[in-house]
């Protein structure tokens, strides 16, 4: 599903490869010893708290041992660590401007903000593919609406990040 979404959105073969790696490893942490606990409200269902961090650690170790480059590995591991974030936003009710701003800041890799400015797209693609995997006749229109909402936020002045402060010390003194 993720590869198809990436192709439909004209993403590069290299980024599709990185994202397919992220999709492969994103739930490996559920297999770690002691990872699952019975869900307190849904008998017979398990929950896997922190599986995203465990999955990222497993992926990083395996990808490093395979010789995958640091940049590609770092992107895949970041996507794996963040893959639950869009789901939590939905459950929490929101893709309001405040939540979108926080989401955009968290998706970027520190020190590589410009190179990772589009990570938000990849996380939303991943979340959509993850949901599609559990439902055969999945309706993608809510995902499209969320994607458009984030994209529109970025295109407005609210989403524009500047390096210059709104006010400086000289303005305050005068």
Secondary structure as GFF3:
##gff-version 3
##sequence-region A 1 174
A	DSSP	alpha_helix	2	8	.	.	.	ID=ss1
A	DSSP	alpha_helix	13	25	.	.	.	ID=ss2
A	DSSP	three_ten_helix	28	31	.	.	.	ID=ss3
A	DSSP	beta_strand	37	38	.	.	.	ID=ss4
A	DSSP	beta_strand	46	47	.	.	.	ID=ss5
A	DSSP	alpha_helix	51	65	.	.	.	ID=ss6
A	DSSP	alpha_helix	70	82	.	.	.	ID=ss7
A	DSSP	alpha_helix	85	91	.	.	.	ID=ss8
A	DSSP	alpha_helix	97	107	.	.	.	ID=ss9
A	DSSP	alpha_helix	119	132	.	.	.	ID=ss10
A	DSSP	alpha_helix	141	155	.	.	.	ID=ss11
A	DSSP	three_ten_helix	157	159	.	.	.	ID=ss12
A	DSSP	alpha_helix	169	173	.	.	.	ID=ss13
###
